[in-house]
Amino acid sequence: MPSSPDRSLSRREFGKAAVALGGASALTACLGRFRNEPDEPVPSGVASLEQLPTRQHAWRDRIRLDDHGNSLLPRHQILLYLNLDADGPPGADARNTVSAALSTLDEAYKRTHEGLIHSIAYSPAYFDRFESSLPDDLDLPPPRRLSAFEQPDLDDQDALLHLASDRADVVLEADEALTGDRETANGVTVDTRLTDVFSVGARRTGFIGAGMPAERQGKLEGIPDSGPVPEKSPLFMGFQAGFRKNQASEDYVTLSEGPFAGGTTKHVANLRQRLDDWYGEQDFDERVMEMFSPAHAEEGLVEGVGSSLGADNGLTPAMIDTIDEAAREFGRVGHAQKNARANRDPDGNVRLLRRHFESTDDDIASLHFPTLQRGIGAFEEVRKAMNGADLTEATPAVRQRVNNGILEYIFVEHRGNFLVPPMALRALPTPTGE
């Protein structure tokens, strides 16, 4: 693998390649190319924690929105899975180090898509280091298999740092400031690093945005050689996702009581994609059926990558309630159609806030799938509905994975559960929040 990206690549391809490579040489190449071009300067941040939002997961008022109010997530993202170097619970010195390292990012970059949005979360394994326990009503179990046919590696690292920006040079510089030898970050001196107390257990990268998957689909395992990903699609499967009216609000997923009030829980799955059959054996209407519902194809609700749907995925209560009948009539069911059965509470509120993005790590088409929810059980219930095991009884045409939404085309590689504490407790919290 080269140590720096090919400078003949387009600007966006160059940025994605640099983020995936990581390291000082990729950052140097990125800075050399981007900061000699007529970009706006990277906006600086704030020097005080009190000037930041109380919720680490509050992104929506700091990122771009499309014409329908759908969130446009930052284009470049890095997930750093971190392990504490010492055994037992961390002490005050370690906590001060983590606090100082994260404060460097706060000061260096404005907390927006034009600067850097970041959050740190902690696993059940991290909290097992302490004699005291998490509150009984905090739903944060260890990760586990969530279907009979998956065999994921379960992420039990202590912490997960999530970096996101529209600018590749920013996430690279922040990564190097925290884990490498970078002496400054956007002009701010770097005195402490996360790697003073953590080791990086895994580094995973990704991107999202219209046109970015199509630019990256060449010579990629899991994508046909014909390059079928639509030019305007933000995702490899060719459709828009994350419609505003089918997403939980940040307020809804926020914990309202207990020591971690203002925080949330986070599940992160990594899904390998195998799309040869998705594009090679399915026509457009069949892909619409399996992504949304058979009725979407019958009624012509989806045009192109799905922008025609606006702020809603177009599912009606009738489409959800008659899923058994649709399975028998069309011999297949939709991914969104299945999930919707478990993704609303009794008052009709959406339960999950999804923030997924694509990846080409190791030259494989994959998807990082972070979701936020009050408790991990909500995610697990939606995933059970997505498995559609009950629908195999409606008709022999729908099998465990075949004709069962998009299950035939995705393979779970990793799963992890985390607590995203409120901003004030982000530096190595105790189970009691003290």
C-alpha positions in Angstrom: 0.0 0.0 0.0 1.4 3.4 -0.9 2.3 5.8 2.0 0.6 8.8 0.3 -2.3 9.1 -2.2 -1.8 9.5 -5.9 -1.7 13.2 -6.7 -3.3 12.5 -10.1 -6.6 11.7 -8.4 -9.5 14.2 -8.4 -9.7 16.4 -5.3 -12.4 14.4 -3.6 -10.8 11.1 -4.5 -7.5 12.4 -3.2 -9.1 13.3 0.1 -10.8 9.9 0.6 -7.6 8.1 -0.2 -5.6 10.2 2.2 -8.1 9.6 5.1 -8.1 5.8 4.4 -4.2 5.7 4.4 -3.8 7.9 7.5 -0.5 8.8 9.0 1.9 11.7 8.8 2.8 11.2 5.1 -0.9 11.2 4.0 -1.5 14.3 6.1 1.5 16.1 4.6 0.3 15.3 1.1 -3.2 16.4 1.9 -2.0 19.7 3.5 0.3 20.3 0.6 -2.4 19.9 -1.9 -5.5 21.4 -0.2 -4.0 24.3 1.7 -2.4 25.7 -1.4 -5.8 25.7 -3.1 -8.3 28.5 -2.6 -10.2 26.9 0.3 -11.7 28.9 3.2 -9.5 28.7 6.3 -10.4 26.1 8.8 -12.5 27.9 11.4 -11.1 27.9 14.9 -13.0 26.6 18.0 -13.4 27.6 21.6 -11.1 27.5 24.6 -13.7 26.6 27.2 -15.9 23.5 27.7 -18.7 25.8 28.9 -18.9 27.2 25.4 -19.7 23.8 23.9 -23.1 22.0 23.7 -24.0 19.9 26.7 -24.6 16.9 24.4 -21.7 15.3 22.4 -24.2 13.8 20.0 -25.9 17.1 19.1 -24.9 17.4 15.5 -27.9 18.5 13.6 -27.6 22.3 14.0 -23.9 22.1 13.1 -24.1 20.3 9.8 -25.6 20.9 6.3 -29.2 20.1 5.5 -30.7 19.4 2.1 -33.8 21.2 0.7 -36.1 18.8 2.6 -34.3 19.2 5.9 -32.6 15.9 5.7 -29.2 15.9 7.5 -26.1 15.8 5.3 -23.5 14.1 7.4 -19.8 15.3 7.2 -18.2 13.8 4.2 -15.1 12.4 5.8 -15.1 10.3 9.0 -12.7 8.3 11.2 -13.5 5.8 14.0 -10.7 5.2 16.4 -11.2 2.2 18.7 -9.1 2.8 21.8 -7.7 0.6 24.7 -6.4 1.9 28.0 -2.8 0.9 28.5 -3.1 0.3 32.2 -5.2 -2.3 34.1 -8.0 -1.3 36.5 -9.9 1.9 36.6 -8.2 5.0 35.3 -7.0 7.6 37.8 -7.1 11.4 37.9 -3.9 11.8 35.8 -5.2 9.8 33.0 -8.5 11.6 33.1 -6.8 15.0 33.0 -4.7 13.8 30.0 -7.8 12.7 28.0 -9.6 16.0 28.9 -6.6 18.1 27.7 -6.3 16.1 24.5 -10.0 16.6 23.6 -9.9 20.2 24.6 -7.1 20.7 22.1 -9.6 19.7 19.4 -12.2 22.0 20.8 -9.9 24.9 20.6 -8.4 24.1 17.2 -11.6 23.5 15.2 -15.0 25.0 15.3 -17.6 22.4 16.0 -19.2 22.3 12.6 -19.0 20.3 9.4 -16.6 23.0 8.1 -14.3 22.4 11.1 -14.5 19.2 13.2 -17.3 17.4 15.0 -16.1 14.8 17.4 -17.4 12.6 20.2 -16.0 9.9 22.5 -17.9 6.9 23.8 -17.2 4.1 26.3 -17.9 0.4 26.1 -19.4 -2.0 28.8 -15.9 -3.5 29.1 -14.5 -0.1 30.1 -17.1 0.3 32.9 -16.2 -3.3 34.1 -12.9 -1.9 35.2 -14.7 -0.2 38.2 -16.0 -1.8 41.4 -19.2 0.2 41.1 -21.8 -0.6 38.4 -23.7 1.5 35.9 -27.2 2.4 36.8 -29.6 -0.5 36.6 -31.9 1.4 34.2 -29.0 2.2 31.7 -29.5 -0.2 28.8 -25.8 -0.9 27.8 -25.2 -4.7 27.4 -22.1 -6.1 25.9 -22.4 -6.6 22.1 -23.6 -9.9 20.8 -24.7 -11.7 17.6 -28.1 -10.3 16.5 -29.1 -13.0 13.9 -28.6 -16.7 13.4 -26.5 -16.2 10.3 -24.0 -13.6 11.4 -20.6 -14.2 13.0 -19.2 -10.7 13.8 -16.1 -9.8 15.7 -17.4 -8.1 18.9 -15.8 -4.8 19.6 -14.9 -4.6 23.3 -12.3 -1.9 23.2 -12.5 0.6 26.0 -13.5 3.7 24.0 -14.5 4.9 20.6 -13.5 8.3 19.2 -15.5 9.5 16.2 -14.1 12.3 14.1 -16.1 13.9 11.3 -15.6 16.8 8.9 -16.3 17.9 5.3 -12.6 18.3 5.0 -10.2 15.4 4.7 -7.3 17.4 5.9 -9.1 18.3 9.1 -9.9 14.7 10.2 -6.4 13.6 9.2 -4.8 16.4 11.2 -7.0 15.8 14.2 -6.1 12.1 14.1 -2.4 12.8 13.9 -2.6 15.4 16.7 -4.2 12.8 19.0 -2.3 9.7 18.0 0.8 10.8 16.1 3.6 13.3 16.3 1.8 16.4 15.1 2.9 19.4 17.2 0.0 21.7 16.2 -3.6 21.4 15.1 -4.9 24.3 13.1 -2.3 26.5 14.8 -3.1 25.3 18.4 -0.2 23.7 20.2 -0.6 19.9 21.0 0.7 19.3 24.5 -1.1 16.0 25.3 -2.3 13.1 23.2 -4.9 10.3 23.6 -2.0 7.8 23.0 -0.5 9.0 26.3 -3.1 6.8 28.0 -4.6 4.8 25.1 -3.4 2.5 22.4 -5.3 2.4 19.1 -6.9 -1.0 18.7 -8.5 -0.3 15.3 -8.7 2.6 12.9 -11.7 2.6 10.5 -12.5 5.3 8.0 -15.3 6.3 5.7 -17.1 8.9 3.7 -20.6 9.8 2.6 -22.1 12.2 0.0 -23.6 12.3 -3.4 -21.1 11.2 -6.0 -18.5 9.9 -3.6 -19.3 6.2 -3.8 -19.5 6.3 -7.6 -16.0 7.9 -7.7 -14.6 5.2 -5.5 -16.3 2.1 -7.0 -13.5 1.1 -9.4 -11.4 -2.0 -8.5 -13.3 -2.4 -5.2 -14.2 -5.8 -3.8 -18.0 -6.1 -3.6 -18.8 -3.8 -6.5 -19.2 -5.1 -10.0 -16.6 -4.2 -12.5 -19.2 -2.4 -14.7 -19.3 0.4 -12.1 -23.1 0.5 -11.6 -23.3 2.8 -8.6 -25.4 5.9 -9.7 -23.4 9.1 -9.9 -25.7 11.0 -7.6 -26.0 8.3 -4.9 -24.5 9.0 -1.5 -24.3 5.2 -0.7 -23.0 2.2 -2.6 -26.5 0.6 -2.8 -27.7 3.4 -5.0 -30.3 5.1 -2.8 -30.6 7.9 -0.4 -31.2 7.1 3.3 -31.6 9.0 6.6 -34.9 10.7 5.7 -35.7 13.3 8.3 -39.2 12.0 9.2 -37.9 8.5 9.6 -35.1 9.5 12.0 -35.4 9.9 15.8 -34.7 13.4 17.0 -31.6 14.1 19.1 -33.9 15.1 21.9 -35.7 11.8 21.7 -32.5 9.6 22.0 -31.1 11.7 24.8 -31.0 10.1 28.3 -33.2 12.3 30.5 -32.4 11.0 34.0 -29.5 9.5 36.0 -25.8 10.4 36.1 -25.5 10.4 32.3 -28.5 12.6 31.6 -27.6 14.5 28.4 -25.9 11.4 26.9 -27.1 8.5 24.7 -26.1 5.0 23.8 -24.4 4.1 20.5 -24.3 0.9 18.5 -21.8 0.7 15.7 -21.8 -2.2 13.2 -19.5 -2.6 10.2 -21.2 -4.4 7.3 -19.3 -5.8 4.3 -21.3 -5.4 1.1 -21.4 -7.8 -1.9 -23.3 -6.1 -4.6 -22.7 -8.2 -7.7 -26.1 -9.8 -7.5 -27.8 -6.5 -6.2 -26.8 -4.8 -9.5 -26.3 -7.8 -11.8 -29.5 -9.9 -11.1 -31.9 -7.2 -9.9 -33.4 -4.5 -12.1 -34.2 -1.0 -10.7 -37.8 -1.9 -9.6 -36.6 -5.1 -7.8 -34.0 -3.0 -6.0 -36.7 -0.6 -5.0 -38.8 -3.5 -3.7 -36.0 -4.9 -1.6 -34.8 -1.5 -0.2 -38.2 0.1 0.4 -41.2 -2.1 -0.3 -43.0 -3.8 -3.2 -45.6 -1.0 -3.2 -42.9 1.6 -3.8 -42.1 -0.1 -7.1 -45.7 -0.7 -8.0 -46.6 2.9 -7.4 -43.5 4.4 -8.9 -42.6 6.3 -5.7 -38.8 6.2 -6.1 -37.1 8.1 -8.9 -33.3 7.9 -9.4 -31.6 7.7 -6.0 -34.7 8.5 -4.1 -34.6 12.3 -3.8 -38.2 12.3 -5.1 -39.3 11.0 -1.7 -38.4 14.3 0.0 -38.2 14.1 3.8 -39.9 10.7 4.2 -39.2 7.2 2.9 -42.8 6.9 1.7 -43.9 4.0 3.9 -47.5 4.1 4.9 -49.1 2.2 7.8 -50.8 0.0 5.2 -47.5 -1.0 3.6 -46.2 -2.0 7.1 -49.3 -3.8 8.3 -49.8 -5.8 5.1 -46.2 -7.0 4.9 -47.2 -10.7 5.0 -49.6 -10.2 2.1 -46.9 -8.3 0.1 -44.5 -11.2 0.7 -47.0 -13.7 -0.7 -48.0 -11.5 -3.7 -44.5 -10.3 -4.7 -42.3 -13.0 -3.3 -40.1 -10.5 -1.5 -40.2 -7.8 1.2 -38.5 -4.4 1.7 -35.7 -3.5 4.1 -37.4 -0.3 5.3 -40.7 -2.0 5.4 -39.5 -4.6 7.9 -37.6 -2.2 10.1 -40.5 0.1 10.5 -42.4 -2.6 12.4 -40.2 -2.0 15.4 -38.9 1.5 14.9 -41.7 3.5 16.5 -42.8 3.7 20.1 -46.5 3.6 21.2 -46.8 7.3 20.6 -45.5 7.1 17.0 -42.0 8.5 17.7 -39.1 7.0 15.7 -36.7 5.3 18.1 -33.3 5.2 16.3 -31.1 8.0 14.9 -28.9 6.5 12.2 -25.7 8.1 11.0 -24.2 5.6 8.6 -21.4 6.1 6.1 -19.5 4.1 3.5 -16.0 2.7 3.7 -13.3 1.4 1.3 -10.9 0.2 4.0 -8.8 -2.7 2.7 -10.3 -2.0 -0.7 -13.6 -3.6 0.3 -17.0 -2.0 -0.1 -18.4 -1.7 3.4 -20.8 0.4 5.6 -20.2 1.8 9.0 -23.6 1.9 10.8 -23.6 4.0 14.0 -27.1 4.4 15.6 -28.1 6.4 18.6 -30.9 5.4 20.9 -31.9 5.7 24.6 -31.0 2.1 25.1 -29.3 -0.7 23.1 -32.5 -2.8 23.4 -34.2 -0.5 20.9 -31.6 -1.2 18.3 -31.7 -4.9 18.9 -35.5 -4.9 18.5 -35.3 -3.1 15.1 -32.6 -5.5 14.0 -34.8 -8.5 14.9 -37.5 -7.0 12.7 -34.9 -6.5 10.0 -34.0 -10.2 10.2 -37.6 -11.0 9.0 -37.4 -14.5 10.4 -41.2 -14.5 10.8 -41.7 -13.6 7.1 -40.2 -16.9 6.0 -43.4 -18.5 7.2 -45.6 -16.4 5.0 -44.2 -17.8 1.7 -41.4 -20.1 0.7 -40.2 -17.4 -1.7 -38.9 -15.3 1.3 -36.0 -17.2 2.9 -33.6 -16.4 5.7 -31.7 -14.0 3.5 -33.0 -14.3 -0.1 -35.8 -11.9 -1.1 -35.7 -10.7 2.5 -34.9 -7.0 2.2 -31.1 -6.4 1.7 -29.9 -9.3 3.9 -28.5 -11.2 0.9 -26.1 -8.4 0.2 -24.6 -7.4 3.6 -22.4 -9.3 6.0 -21.8 -8.1 9.6 -18.1 -7.9 10.3 -18.1 -6.0 13.7 -20.5 -5.0 16.4 -19.9 -2.7 19.4 -22.0 -1.0 22.1 -21.1 2.2 23.7 -22.2 5.0 26.1 -21.8 8.5 24.8 -21.7 10.6 28.0 -22.6 14.2 28.2 -19.9 16.7 27.4 -19.0 17.3 31.0 -18.3 13.6 31.6 -16.6 12.7 28.4 -13.1 12.2 29.9 -12.9 8.7 31.4 -16.2 8.8 33.3 -16.9 6.5 36.3 -20.1 4.3 36.3 -21.7 6.7 38.8 -20.8 9.9 37.0 -18.7 11.2 39.9 
